[in-house]
Amino acid sequence: MSRKKIDLVLQDVTIENVAAEGKAIAHTEDGQVVFVEFAVPGDVVDIRVLKKKKSYLEGRIVAMKKPSGHRLEPFCRHFGICGGCRWQPLPYEMQLEAKRQQVYDQLVRIGHLEVPGIAPCLGSDKTQFYRNKLEFSASDKRWILPDEDPEGLSPQQRCGLGFHVGKFFDKVLDIEKCWLQPEPSNAIRMFVKDYLLSHGIPFYNLRENHGIFRTMFVRTTDAGAVMLILCFGKEFEGRVQMLDAIAEAFPQITSLYYIINSKLNDSVGDQECILYKGDEAIWETMEGLRFKIGPKSFYQTNTGQAYKLYRVAREFAGLTGSEVVYDLYTGTGTIAQFVSAKASRVVGIEYVPEAIEDAVVNAEGNGITNCEFFAGDMKDVLTDDFIAEHGRPDVMIVDPPRAGMHPDVVKTIMKAAPRRIVYVSCNPASQARDLALMDGMYRIVAVQPVDMFPHTQHVENVCKLELK
């Protein structure tokens, strides 16, 4: 059954505020809520309604009647089509306040948690070219722009290397210049695309699962190291020549890897990363500590903001030098080692074995002897027996993925009853859910949002909890 098309345009609507998921909010004349993308508070616009729900509408701007005095010109030519950097028209100060409000809404308005107040969001020193990692996807059926004639495009012109578009898993927007990662990121991507086209190497077809070139990852450090990881759908005769050509064109690439991934999806966590040329890892430095970053390592993608985030976590931990600290979801052990000088002992747990291997190497290289690291699923590793063997924690630092913590992990934490918990989260909604489970035993004494991703709605948040 076909979905009935909505034929409704709301005229002269004033955008009131920034709302959830990066959208803005307005109201109709009869008071119904309207959510709209790419709008700025103060804009007066006509909105075409795309979705009608019982309690709200969703729409898009079809005419700008009067732009807001706050509105900025987007700096990226791909704005509005690419799924990232949706808040480019919004002044950065307004972005930071919207993120602080988002944390308030999740913890207090929706989560009904008691908080002593929410500090202003810590802004990023860099709002462009701030990422140290990007993934680009290839497609032989790229997203066709509105001003293009699909019938007039050759098969080569239909190929693209860039980012996925919205909810279309098989569509890729071809990117000319991305403002997220410093050079040589853009130059490498454009070289790879031109090489594929000039040598007839097929771009991957994401719907039918055939072709050769699938994805590429670029990782960079503040010190200038560059790691490039190329992913192919299968072996092919020109692979060595392609890798050599890239290495010759970009001598600044310090680690060159490739992956042969013949699966039906692009995830590479279970695939072998083969070092073709250069060093096996790149290294990032923070307060004199060096951290190894391999092809599968997790490392915060905004290095400067990661430093601010870790300083907040260390401050909230309130360490005096005598505490046993558990660092859950430790990744490559960055937070664990960052706080180790002020702790008696640190125990780090992470489910990715390769990350734990890097954590051990990092600790040894940094001369840190009071950190232990363990790999495994958190709910399986963090048991009563584990705590009995490795010591009851005085402080726990938790930094789970977006989904938050498994309920069994929350129960074990409460059974361990550390005096203090520092909860670092990239998703205030799941953070609020987990904090509600601990609300009977712990009180929130400090909240600090940190902006890791300028021009997006995403926010990192740190909560300090103490036993009641």
C-alpha positions as CSV (number, residue, x, y, z in Angstrom):
1,M,0.0,0.0,0.0
2,S,1.5,3.4,-1.0
3,R,1.8,6.0,1.7
4,K,-0.5,9.0,1.2
5,K,1.3,12.1,0.3
6,I,0.8,15.1,2.6
7,D,0.0,18.3,0.8
8,L,0.3,20.9,3.5
9,V,2.5,24.0,3.6
10,L,2.7,26.2,6.7
11,Q,3.3,29.8,5.9
12,D,5.2,32.5,7.8
13,V,6.3,30.2,10.6
14,T,8.7,31.7,13.2
15,I,11.4,29.3,14.4
16,E,11.6,29.5,18.1
17,N,14.4,27.4,19.4
18,V,16.8,24.5,18.9
19,A,15.3,21.1,19.6
20,A,16.3,17.4,19.9
21,E,18.3,15.5,17.2
22,G,19.6,18.7,15.7
23,K,16.3,20.0,14.6
24,A,14.6,23.3,15.4
25,I,11.1,23.8,16.9
26,A,8.2,26.0,16.0
27,H,4.4,26.0,16.6
28,T,1.5,26.3,14.3
29,E,-1.2,28.9,14.8
30,D,-3.3,26.4,16.8
31,G,-0.3,25.4,19.0
32,Q,0.9,22.2,17.4
33,V,4.6,21.5,17.6
34,V,6.6,21.5,14.3
35,F,10.1,20.1,14.0
36,V,12.2,21.3,11.1
37,E,15.8,20.7,10.0
38,F,18.4,23.4,9.1
39,A,16.5,26.2,10.7
40,V,17.8,28.9,13.1
41,P,15.9,30.5,15.9
42,G,14.4,33.7,14.5
43,D,14.0,32.5,10.9
44,V,10.6,33.2,9.4
45,V,9.9,30.4,6.9
46,D,7.4,28.4,4.9
47,I,7.4,24.7,5.9
48,R,6.2,21.8,3.9
49,V,4.9,19.1,6.3
50,L,6.5,15.7,5.6
51,K,5.1,13.8,8.6
52,K,2.0,14.2,10.7
53,K,2.0,12.6,14.1
54,K,-0.6,12.8,16.9
55,S,1.4,15.3,18.9
56,Y,3.7,16.9,16.4
57,L,4.6,17.6,12.8
58,E,7.8,17.3,10.9
59,G,8.7,19.3,7.9
60,R,11.3,21.1,5.8
61,I,11.9,24.7,4.7
62,V,10.6,25.5,1.3
63,A,10.9,29.2,1.4
64,M,13.0,31.6,3.6
65,K,10.7,34.6,4.2
66,K,13.1,36.4,6.6
67,P,16.4,34.9,7.8
68,S,17.3,35.1,11.5
69,G,19.8,37.8,12.5
70,H,21.7,34.9,14.1
71,R,21.9,32.9,10.8
72,L,25.4,32.2,9.4
73,E,26.3,31.2,5.8
74,P,27.2,27.5,5.8
75,F,30.9,27.1,5.0
76,C,30.6,23.6,3.3
77,R,29.2,23.3,-0.2
78,H,27.8,19.9,0.8
79,F,25.7,21.3,3.6
80,G,22.1,20.2,3.6
81,I,22.8,16.9,1.7
82,C,25.6,15.5,3.6
83,G,24.3,14.1,6.9
84,G,27.0,15.8,9.1
85,C,27.6,19.4,10.4
86,R,23.9,20.2,10.4
87,W,24.4,23.2,12.7
88,Q,26.6,25.3,10.4
89,P,24.1,28.2,10.2
90,L,24.0,28.3,14.0
91,P,26.5,30.5,15.9
92,Y,28.8,28.4,18.0
93,E,27.7,30.0,21.3
94,M,24.2,29.0,20.5
95,Q,25.3,25.5,19.7
96,L,27.0,25.2,23.1
97,E,23.9,26.4,24.9
98,A,21.7,24.0,22.9
99,K,24.0,21.1,24.0
100,R,23.8,22.2,27.7
101,Q,20.0,22.3,27.3
102,Q,20.0,18.9,25.7
103,V,21.8,17.5,28.8
104,Y,19.3,19.2,31.1
105,D,16.4,17.9,29.2
106,Q,17.6,14.3,29.3
107,L,18.7,14.3,33.0
108,V,16.1,16.6,34.6
109,R,13.1,17.1,32.3
110,I,12.8,13.6,31.0
111,G,14.9,11.6,33.5
112,H,13.5,13.4,36.6
113,L,17.0,13.3,38.2
114,E,18.1,15.8,40.8
115,V,21.2,17.7,39.7
116,P,23.0,20.6,41.4
117,G,23.1,22.5,38.1
118,I,24.7,22.0,34.7
119,A,27.9,23.8,33.9
120,P,28.3,25.6,30.5
121,C,29.4,23.2,27.8
122,L,33.1,23.2,27.2
123,G,33.7,24.5,23.7
124,S,36.2,23.2,21.2
125,D,39.2,25.3,20.3
126,K,38.9,24.1,16.8
127,T,35.4,24.1,15.1
128,Q,36.8,23.0,11.7
129,F,39.3,20.3,10.8
130,Y,39.1,19.0,14.4
131,R,38.8,15.2,13.7
132,N,41.7,12.8,13.8
133,K,39.7,10.0,12.1
134,L,37.3,9.8,9.1
135,E,35.8,6.9,7.2
136,F,34.9,7.3,3.5
137,S,32.7,4.9,1.6
138,A,32.7,4.1,-2.1
139,S,29.7,3.4,-4.3
140,D,29.2,2.9,-8.0
141,K,25.7,4.4,-7.6
142,R,26.3,7.6,-5.8
143,W,23.7,10.1,-4.7
144,I,22.5,12.2,-7.6
145,L,22.3,15.9,-6.9
146,P,19.0,17.8,-7.7
147,D,20.6,19.8,-10.5
148,E,22.0,16.7,-12.2
149,D,20.4,14.7,-15.1
150,P,20.8,11.0,-14.2
151,E,20.3,10.0,-17.8
152,G,23.3,12.1,-18.9
153,L,25.8,10.6,-16.5
154,S,28.3,7.9,-17.6
155,P,29.0,4.9,-15.3
156,Q,32.2,6.6,-14.2
157,Q,30.3,9.8,-13.3
158,R,27.9,7.8,-11.2
159,C,30.8,6.7,-8.9
160,G,31.4,8.4,-5.6
161,L,33.7,8.4,-2.6
162,G,32.4,10.1,0.5
163,F,29.7,9.8,3.1
164,H,26.5,7.9,3.3
165,V,23.4,10.0,2.8
166,G,20.8,10.0,5.6
167,K,18.9,6.7,5.9
168,F,20.0,5.4,2.5
169,F,22.6,2.7,3.3
170,D,23.5,2.1,-0.4
171,K,23.8,5.8,-1.4
172,V,27.0,7.8,-1.0
173,L,27.5,11.5,-1.4
174,D,30.6,12.2,-3.4
175,I,32.7,14.7,-1.4
176,E,34.9,17.3,-2.9
177,K,36.1,19.0,0.3
178,C,35.4,17.9,3.9
179,W,36.0,20.4,6.6
180,L,36.3,17.8,9.4
181,Q,39.8,16.5,9.1
182,P,43.0,18.4,8.3
183,E,45.1,17.7,5.2
184,P,46.2,15.4,3.7
185,S,42.8,13.8,4.2
186,N,41.0,15.5,1.3
187,A,44.0,15.2,-1.0
188,I,44.4,11.4,-0.3
189,R,40.6,10.8,-0.9
190,M,40.6,12.7,-4.2
191,F,43.8,10.9,-5.3
192,V,42.3,7.5,-4.5
193,K,39.1,8.3,-6.4
194,D,41.0,9.6,-9.5
195,Y,43.2,6.5,-9.4
196,L,40.3,4.1,-9.2
197,L,38.6,5.8,-12.2
198,S,41.7,6.1,-14.3
199,H,42.7,2.5,-13.8
200,G,39.2,1.0,-14.1
201,I,39.0,-0.4,-10.6
202,P,35.3,-1.0,-9.8
203,F,33.7,1.0,-7.0
204,Y,31.7,-1.2,-4.7
205,N,28.0,-1.7,-5.2
206,L,26.5,-1.7,-1.7
207,R,23.1,-3.1,-2.6
208,E,24.3,-6.0,-4.8
209,N,27.6,-6.6,-3.0
210,H,30.0,-6.6,-5.9
211,G,33.0,-4.5,-6.9
212,I,36.4,-4.0,-5.5
213,F,37.0,-0.7,-3.6
214,R,34.8,-0.5,-0.5
215,T,36.0,2.0,2.1
216,M,39.0,4.0,3.3
217,F,40.0,5.3,6.8
218,V,42.3,8.2,7.4
219,R,43.8,8.7,10.9
220,T,46.0,11.7,11.8
221,T,47.8,13.0,14.9
222,D,48.7,16.5,16.0
223,A,52.4,15.6,15.4
224,G,51.7,15.0,11.7
225,A,51.6,11.1,11.5
226,V,49.1,9.7,9.0
227,M,47.6,6.2,8.9
228,L,45.6,5.1,5.8
229,I,43.6,1.9,5.7
230,L,42.1,0.8,2.4
231,C,39.4,-1.8,2.2
232,F,38.9,-4.0,-0.8
233,G,36.0,-6.5,-1.5
234,K,38.5,-9.0,-2.9
235,E,42.0,-9.4,-4.1
236,F,42.7,-7.9,-7.5
237,E,45.7,-7.8,-9.9
238,G,46.4,-4.1,-9.5
239,R,46.4,-3.9,-5.7
240,V,50.2,-3.6,-5.2
241,Q,50.5,-0.9,-7.9
242,M,47.7,1.1,-6.3
243,L,49.3,0.9,-2.9
244,D,52.7,1.9,-4.3
245,A,51.2,4.8,-6.2
246,I,49.5,6.2,-3.0
247,A,52.7,5.7,-0.9
248,E,54.7,7.6,-3.6
249,A,52.2,10.4,-3.9
250,F,51.9,10.9,-0.1
251,P,55.2,10.3,1.6
252,Q,53.7,11.7,4.8
253,I,51.7,8.5,5.2
254,T,53.5,6.8,8.1
255,S,51.3,3.7,8.2
256,L,49.7,2.1,5.1
257,Y,47.3,-0.8,5.7
258,Y,44.8,-2.7,3.6
259,I,41.9,-5.1,4.3
260,I,40.3,-7.7,2.2
261,N,36.6,-7.8,3.3
262,S,34.3,-10.1,1.3
263,K,31.5,-9.9,3.8
264,L,28.1,-8.4,3.1
265,N,28.7,-5.4,5.3
266,D,31.5,-2.9,5.8
267,S,32.4,-3.5,9.4
268,V,36.0,-4.4,9.7
269,G,36.3,-5.2,13.4
270,D,36.6,-8.9,12.7
271,Q,38.9,-8.5,9.6
272,E,42.7,-8.7,9.4
273,C,44.4,-5.4,8.9
274,I,47.5,-6.1,6.8
275,L,50.4,-3.6,7.1
276,Y,51.8,-2.9,3.6
277,K,54.3,-0.1,4.4
278,G,55.5,2.0,7.3
279,D,54.9,1.8,11.1
280,E,52.3,-0.5,12.7
281,A,50.8,2.4,14.6
282,I,50.7,6.1,15.1
283,W,51.1,7.8,18.4
284,E,49.3,10.6,20.2
285,T,50.8,12.5,23.1
286,M,48.9,14.0,26.1
287,E,50.6,15.5,29.2
288,G,53.8,13.7,28.4
289,L,52.0,10.3,28.0
290,R,52.2,8.5,24.6
291,F,49.2,6.5,23.3
292,K,49.5,3.9,20.6
293,I,46.8,4.0,18.0
294,G,46.5,1.0,15.7
295,P,44.1,0.5,12.8
296,K,41.4,-0.8,15.1
297,S,42.1,1.3,18.2
298,F,39.5,3.5,19.7
299,Y,40.7,7.0,20.4
300,Q,38.6,10.1,20.9
301,T,38.3,11.7,17.5
302,N,38.8,15.3,18.7
303,T,42.2,15.2,20.3
304,G,42.0,18.7,21.9
305,Q,38.6,18.1,23.4
306,A,39.7,14.6,24.6
307,Y,42.3,16.3,26.8
308,K,39.6,18.6,28.3
309,L,37.3,15.6,28.8
310,Y,40.0,13.6,30.6
311,R,40.9,16.5,32.8
312,V,37.2,16.8,33.9
313,A,37.1,13.0,34.6
314,R,40.3,13.2,36.7
315,E,39.0,16.3,38.6
316,F,35.7,14.6,39.3
317,A,37.5,11.4,40.5
318,G,39.0,13.5,43.3
319,L,42.0,11.2,43.7
320,T,44.5,11.6,46.6
321,G,46.9,8.8,45.7
322,S,45.5,6.0,47.9
323,E,42.5,5.0,45.8
324,V,41.8,1.8,43.8
325,V,40.2,2.9,40.6
326,Y,38.3,0.8,38.1
327,D,38.2,2.2,34.5
328,L,35.3,0.5,32.7
329,Y,35.2,0.5,28.9
330,T,38.8,1.7,29.1
331,G,39.5,1.5,25.3
332,T,43.3,1.8,24.8
333,G,43.7,2.8,28.5
334,T,43.8,6.6,28.0
335,I,41.8,7.6,31.0
336,A,43.2,4.9,33.1
337,Q,46.8,6.1,32.5
338,F,45.7,9.7,32.6
339,V,44.6,9.3,36.3
340,S,47.2,6.7,37.3
341,A,49.7,9.1,38.8
342,K,47.0,10.1,41.4
343,A,45.8,6.6,42.2
344,S,47.2,3.7,44.1
345,R,46.1,1.2,41.4
346,V,44.0,1.3,38.3
347,V,42.1,-1.7,36.8
348,G,40.9,-1.2,33.2
349,I,38.4,-3.4,31.4
350,E,37.5,-3.3,27.7
351,Y,35.7,-5.8,25.4
352,V,38.0,-5.2,22.3
353,P,41.1,-7.4,22.8
354,E,43.2,-5.3,20.3
355,A,42.5,-2.2,22.4
356,I,43.7,-3.9,25.6
357,E,46.9,-5.0,23.8
358,D,47.5,-1.4,22.9
359,A,46.7,-0.3,26.5
360,V,49.3,-2.7,27.9
361,V,51.9,-1.4,25.4
362,N,50.9,2.2,26.2
363,A,51.4,1.6,29.9
364,E,54.7,-0.1,29.5
365,G,55.9,2.6,27.2
366,N,54.9,5.3,29.6
367,G,56.6,3.6,32.5
368,I,53.3,3.1,34.3
369,T,53.3,0.1,36.7
370,N,50.1,0.5,38.6
371,C,47.6,-0.3,35.8
372,E,46.2,-3.7,34.9
373,F,44.1,-4.3,31.9
374,F,41.6,-7.1,31.1
375,A,39.6,-7.9,27.9
376,G,36.1,-9.3,27.8
377,D,32.4,-8.4,27.8
378,M,31.9,-6.1,30.8
379,K,29.0,-8.0,32.3
380,D,31.1,-11.2,32.2
381,V,34.4,-9.8,33.4
382,L,33.1,-7.5,36.2
383,T,31.8,-10.1,38.6
384,D,31.9,-10.4,42.4
385,D,34.8,-12.8,42.1
386,F,36.8,-10.4,39.9
387,I,36.3,-7.6,42.4
388,A,37.3,-9.9,45.3
389,E,40.5,-10.8,43.4
390,H,41.5,-7.3,42.2
391,G,40.3,-5.2,45.1
392,R,37.1,-3.3,45.8
393,P,37.2,0.0,44.0
394,D,37.1,3.4,45.8
395,V,36.4,5.2,42.5
396,M,34.9,3.9,39.3
397,I,35.2,5.7,35.9
398,V,32.8,4.4,33.3
399,D,32.8,5.5,29.6
400,P,30.3,3.1,27.8
401,P,29.3,3.1,24.2
402,R,26.1,5.0,23.1
403,A,23.8,2.2,24.3
404,G,25.0,2.8,27.8
405,M,25.6,0.0,30.4
406,H,24.1,-3.4,30.6
407,P,21.8,-3.7,33.7
408,D,23.9,-6.5,35.1
409,V,26.9,-4.1,35.0
410,V,24.9,-1.4,36.9
411,K,24.0,-4.0,39.5
412,T,27.6,-5.1,39.9
413,I,28.7,-1.5,40.3
414,M,26.1,-0.9,43.0
415,K,27.2,-4.1,44.8
416,A,30.8,-2.9,44.7
417,A,29.6,0.4,46.1
418,P,32.5,2.7,45.2
419,R,32.5,6.0,47.1
420,R,32.5,7.9,43.8
421,I,31.5,7.2,40.2
422,V,32.5,9.3,37.2
423,Y,30.2,8.6,34.3
424,V,31.4,9.8,30.9
425,S,28.8,9.5,28.2
426,C,28.4,10.3,24.5
427,N,24.6,9.8,24.9
428,P,22.9,11.8,27.7
429,A,19.7,9.8,27.1
430,S,21.2,6.4,27.9
431,Q,23.3,8.1,30.7
432,A,20.1,9.3,32.3
433,R,18.6,5.9,32.1
434,D,21.6,4.3,33.9
435,L,21.8,7.1,36.5
436,A,18.1,6.5,37.3
437,L,19.0,2.9,38.2
438,M,21.5,4.2,40.7
439,D,19.5,7.1,42.0
440,G,18.5,5.3,45.2
441,M,22.1,4.8,46.2
442,Y,24.0,7.7,44.6
443,R,23.5,11.4,44.2
444,I,24.7,13.5,41.3
445,V,27.0,16.3,42.6
446,A,28.4,17.7,39.4
447,V,27.6,17.8,35.6
448,Q,29.9,19.0,32.9
449,P,29.0,18.8,29.1
450,V,31.9,18.8,26.7
451,D,31.5,19.5,22.9
452,M,33.5,16.9,21.0
453,F,31.7,17.5,17.7
454,P,31.1,21.1,16.7
455,H,28.3,21.8,14.2
456,T,26.5,18.6,15.2
457,Q,23.9,17.9,17.9
458,H,26.1,15.4,19.6
459,V,27.5,16.1,23.1
460,E,29.7,14.3,25.6
461,N,28.6,14.6,29.2
462,V,30.4,13.9,32.5
463,C,28.5,13.3,35.8
464,K,30.1,13.0,39.2
465,L,28.2,10.7,41.6
466,E,28.8,10.1,45.3
467,L,27.3,7.6,47.7
468,K,24.3,9.0,49.6
